[in-house]
């Protein structure tokens, strides 16, 4: 079976010669036109400075982490590959996160997405993906990607309609039920404001580096290395950001960011229940004050799920799905992956 997959990928790589190219100035205008067509309301998708930052490329020249499919001089597809370091059983390995796979709607039956994936997989490093779309999951599985179980995505509802839609309950049309639920949420949020009497100031994100690194030293599951290089990159977007850093009185910490809809808890660790209560009360108050419609945090253990549920979070139906290639690189018994929202392209 592996031999068949190897042959299939090799054939796709051969077919991609003269079609798949790394992003560069040569293709920037055509890619901007492609991105405008596919994401008309997302200006960052066509912003060259942002693209070079997101895929950790140079300021000029080719960006190895951003592959383009070009037909007749026109960009018709793309695949992002964000460089990362992966910790596995005491070893640090080169890796890349596959994301932003997109093909022109008029050309999706021609296998262009498979050409892009095969070109990215040809590199001698581990390729990872998270929560792929149904079509992407099928394509990537056919090329040899294997699944791992990631964390639980936990949602703290602030606005009923938004969160019900996010969780797939679009048919929830009972106006009385939603009104009662929204009233309950509003009262609970008011209670948080009263309970959270001790507000802690935000700190510079640089002050979190040592705590994050120390916490990762205790992890046993495969995980993305959050060293100074990674954190300096992730906290220095070329577009405006509003990243918040929090610390408890012990070793607890959190990294978060309010957006117009979702308040993202990118990464967090609480040493004990007191730490947990302290950090999340601060962030929930921050989210409500910012007018966010929901709060999202990942729980990488049953204990974290339990504490978040006690605080009012609800769990998504399925855990985050992490996929990887090639087989065997993570150990034959590996089933779990410790994953944070900002490991790959969360909210980018």
PAKOL-517388 format. One line per field, with one value per residue (C-alpha): residue number from 1; residue in one letter; x, y, z. Coordinates in steps of 0.2 Angstrom, whole numbers, plus 2048, in hexadecimal, padded with zeros to 3 digits. Example, Ala and Ser with C-alpha at 12.3 -4.5 7.8 and 13.67 -1.06 7.14 Angstrom:
<rs>
resi [1/2]
resn [a/s]
c1 [83E/844]
c2 [7EA/7FB]
c3 [827/824]
</rs>
This chain:
<rs>
resi [1/2/3/4/5/6/7/8/9/10/11/12/13/14/15/16/17/18/19/20/21/22/23/24/25/26/27/28/29/30/31/32/33/34/35/36/37/38/39/40/41/42/43/44/45/46/47/48/49/50/51/52/53/54/55/56/57/58/59/60/61/62/63/64/65/66/67/68/69/70/71/72/73/74/75/76/77/78/79/80/81/82/83/84/85/86/87/88/89/90/91/92/93/94/95/96/97/98/99/100/101/102/103/104/105/106/107/108/109/110/111/112/113/114/115/116/117/118/119/120/121/122/123/124/125/126/127/128/129/130/131/132/133/134/135/136/137/138/139/140/141/142/143/144/145/146/147/148/149/150/151/152/153/154/155/156/157/158/159/160/161/162/163/164/165/166/167/168/169/170/171/172/173/174/175/176/177/178/179/180/181/182/183/184/185/186/187/188/189/190/191/192/193/194/195/196/197/198/199/200/201/202/203/204/205/206/207/208/209/210/211/212/213/214/215/216/217/218/219/220/221/222/223/224/225/226/227/228/229/230/231/232/233/234/235/236/237/238/239/240/241/242/243/244/245/246/247/248/249/250/251/252/253/254/255/256/257/258/259/260/261/262/263/264/265/266/267/268/269/270/271/272/273/274/275/276/277/278/279/280/281/282/283/284/285/286/287/288/289/290/291/292/293/294/295/296/297/298/299/300/301/302/303/304/305/306/307/308/309/310/311/312/313/314/315/316/317/318/319/320/321/322/323/324/325/326/327/328/329/330/331/332/333/334/335/336/337/338/339/340/341/342/343/344/345/346/347/348]
resn [x/x/x/x/x/x/x/x/x/x/x/x/x/x/x/x/x/x/x/x/x/x/x/x/x/x/x/x/x/x/x/x/x/x/x/x/x/x/x/x/x/x/x/x/x/x/x/x/x/x/x/x/x/x/x/x/x/x/x/x/x/x/x/x/x/x/x/x/x/x/x/x/x/x/x/x/x/x/x/x/x/x/x/x/x/x/x/x/x/x/x/x/x/x/x/x/x/x/x/x/x/x/x/x/x/x/x/x/x/x/x/x/x/x/x/x/x/x/x/x/x/x/x/x/x/x/x/x/x/x/x/x/x/x/x/x/x/x/x/x/x/x/x/x/x/x/x/x/x/x/x/x/x/x/x/x/x/x/x/x/x/x/x/x/x/x/x/x/x/x/x/x/x/x/x/x/x/x/x/x/x/x/x/x/x/x/x/x/x/x/x/x/x/x/x/x/x/x/x/x/x/x/x/x/x/x/x/x/x/x/x/x/x/x/x/x/x/x/x/x/x/x/x/x/x/x/x/x/x/x/x/x/x/x/x/x/x/x/x/x/x/x/x/x/x/x/x/x/x/x/x/x/x/x/x/x/x/x/x/x/x/x/x/x/x/x/x/x/x/x/x/x/x/x/x/x/x/x/x/x/x/x/x/x/x/x/x/x/x/x/x/x/x/x/x/x/x/x/x/x/x/x/x/x/x/x/x/x/x/x/x/x/x/x/x/x/x/x/x/x/x/x/x/x/x/x/x/x/x/x/x/x/x/x/x/x/x/x/x/x/x/x/x/x/x/x/x/x]
c1 [800/80E/817/807/806/818/815/806/80E/81D/812/809/81A/81F/80F/811/822/81F/80F/813/81E/823/81B/826/825/822/812/80C/800/7F8/7F6/7EE/7E1/7DF/7DD/7D1/7C6/7C6/7C6/7BE/7BC/7CD/7D9/7E8/7E7/7EE/7FA/80C/814/807/80A/81D/81B/80E/818/828/830/83D/838/83D/83F/836/82C/82E/820/813/810/806/7FE/800/7F8/7FB/804/7F5/7F4/7E6/7EA/7F4/7FB/802/810/815/826/827/831/828/82D/82C/833/841/845/842/83D/83A/828/81B/809/7FE/7F1/7E8/7E5/7DB/7D7/7CE/7BC/7BC/7CA/7C7/7C4/7D6/7E0/7E9/7E7/7EF/7FE/800/7FF/80B/818/817/819/828/833/83C/833/823/813/805/7F3/7E5/7D2/7D3/7C3/7BA/7C1/7D3/7D2/7CD/7DB/7E8/7E3/7E4/7F6/7FC/7F7/7F3/7E7/7EB/7E0/7E2/7DA/7C8/7C2/7B9/7AD/7A7/796/794/787/77B/778/78A/78F/781/785/798/793/788/777/771/75F/75D/74E/745/745/740/74E/75B/754/755/766/76D/765/76E/77F/77D/77A/789/794/78E/793/7A4/7A7/7A2/7AD/7BC/7C1/7D3/7D8/7EA/7F3/7F9/80B/817/816/829/826/81D/82B/833/823/81D/82E/82E/81C/821/82F/822/818/819/80E/815/813/819/828/824/836/83B/83C/82A/823/82C/825/813/812/819/80C/80E/7FB/7F4/7F1/7EB/7F3/7F1/7FD/7F8/802/7FC/806/80D/812/801/800/7F4/7F6/7E6/7DF/7CD/7C6/7B5/7AD/7B8/7C4/7D2/7DC/7EB/7F4/7F2/7F8/7F2/7FC/7EC/7DA/7DE/7E9/7DC/7CE/7D9/7DF/7CE/7C4/7D0/7CE/7BB/7B9/7C5/7BA/7AA/7B1/7B8/7A6/7AC/79E/7A7/7B7/7C1/7CE/7D5/7D6/7E4/7DF/7D0/7D4/7D4/7C3/7BC/7C2/7BC/7AB/7A9/7AC/79F/7A8/79F/7A9/7A8/7A2/7B2/7C4/7D0/7D7/7E9/7F0/802/80E/819/814/820/828/81D/820/814/80A/807/7F4/7F4/7FA/7FC/7F5/7F3/7E8/7F8/802/7FE/7F3/7E6/7DE/7EA]
c2 [800/80C/808/80D/81D/821/81E/829/837/836/836/845/84E/84A/851/861/865/876/879/87A/889/891/8A3/8B1/8C2/8BA/8B3/8C0/8CA/8BA/8B3/8C3/8C1/8AF/8B3/8C1/8B5/8A7/8B2/8C3/8C9/8C4/8D1/8C8/8BA/8C5/8CF/8CB/8D0/8C6/8B7/8B8/8B9/8AC/89F/8A5/8A9/8B7/8C8/8C6/8B7/8A6/8A0/88E/88C/892/888/88E/884/88E/88A/895/8A2/8A3/89E/891/889/88B/881/889/87F/888/883/87C/872/862/85A/847/83B/847/84C/85C/859/865/866/870/874/871/87F/88A/87D/885/882/88C/887/884/878/86D/85D/85E/858/868/866/855/85D/86A/85E/851/85F/864/852/84F/859/84E/855/851/859/85D/863/867/865/864/867/857/858/85C/84E/841/847/847/836/82F/836/82D/839/831/837/83C/842/854/85E/862/873/87B/88A/896/89E/8B0/8B2/8A4/8A5/8A6/897/88C/88F/88C/87B/876/879/884/87D/884/890/88F/8A2/89F/893/89E/8AD/8A4/89D/8AE/8B6/8A8/8AC/8BE/8BC/8B0/8BD/8CA/8BF/8BC/8CF/8D0/8C1/8C7/8D4/8D2/8D7/8D3/8DE/8D7/8D3/8D4/8C3/8C2/8BF/8AF/8A6/89E/898/890/887/881/87A/871/868/85E/859/847/848/84E/861/870/878/889/890/8A2/8A1/89B/8A7/8B6/8B1/8AE/8BE/8C9/8C9/8D6/8DA/8E2/8D6/8D7/8C8/8C8/8BF/8BA/8B2/8AB/8AC/89B/893/896/8A0/8A4/8AC/8B2/8BE/8C6/8C8/8CF/8BE/8B1/8B3/8A7/89F/89B/892/88F/886/885/87D/87B/87F/890/894/88F/899/8A8/8A8/8A4/8B0/8BE/8B8/8B5/8C7/8CD/8C4/8CB/8DD/8DB/8D6/8C5/8B9/8A9/8A4/895/88B/87A/86D/860/855/84E/859/869/864/862/873/87C/874/878/88A/88A/884/877/86A/869/858/851/854/85E/852/853/84A/847/83F/835/826/820/831/833/822/813/815/828/82C/83D/84E/85D/86B/87E/88A/893/884/886/893/896/8A7/8AB]
c3 [800/804/7F4/7EB/7F4/7F1/7DE/7DE/7E6/7DB/7CC/7D3/7D6/7C4/7BD/7C8/7BF/7B6/7C0/7D2/7D7/7E8/7EA/7E4/7DD/7CC/7D1/7DE/7D2/7CC/7DD/7E3/7D5/7DA/7ED/7E9/7DF/7EC/7FC/7F6/808/80F/80B/814/808/7FA/805/800/810/81A/80F/812/824/826/81D/825/814/810/80C/7FA/7EE/7EF/7FE/800/80C/7FF/7F0/7E1/7D2/7C2/7B2/7A2/7AD/7B9/7CB/7CD/7DE/7EE/7FD/80D/816/826/82D/83F/84B/851/862/862/86F/874/862/859/847/838/833/82A/82C/81C/81B/80F/801/7F4/7E2/7D5/7D5/7C3/7C3/7D3/7C9/7C1/7D0/7D3/7E6/7E6/7DC/7E9/7F7/7EF/7EC/7FE/804/7FA/806/813/822/82B/824/830/82E/83A/837/824/81A/815/803/809/816/808/7FC/80A/810/7FF/7FE/80E/81D/82D/83B/84D/85B/860/86E/871/86A/878/876/883/87C/87D/86E/86C/85A/855/860/85B/849/84C/854/846/84E/840/841/853/84F/860/864/876/879/872/87B/88C/888/883/893/89D/894/897/8AA/8AB/8A2/8AE/8BC/8B5/8B5/8C8/8CD/8C3/8D0/8CE/8BD/8B8/8AB/89A/898/889/880/881/894/890/887/896/89D/88C/88A/89B/899/889/892/89B/88C/886/877/866/865/85C/864/86B/86C/86B/858/856/863/85C/84B/851/85B/84D/83F/832/834/843/852/863/86C/87F/88B/89D/8AB/8BC/8CC/8C9/8B8/8AF/8A0/891/880/879/86C/86A/858/853/855/85E/86D/86A/878/86E/87B/88E/89D/8AF/8BD/8C8/8C9/8D1/8C2/8B6/8BE/8BF/8AD/8A5/8AF/8A9/897/897/89E/890/883/889/88B/879/873/86C/868/86F/877/870/879/876/884/882/890/899/8A8/89D/895/8A7/8AD/89D/89E/8B1/8AB/89E/88E/883/879/866/861/85A/860/855/847/844/834/830/823/821/82B/839/83D/84D/854/851/861/85F/85F/868/863/86F/864/868/85D/857/853/840/839/846/843/836]
</rs>
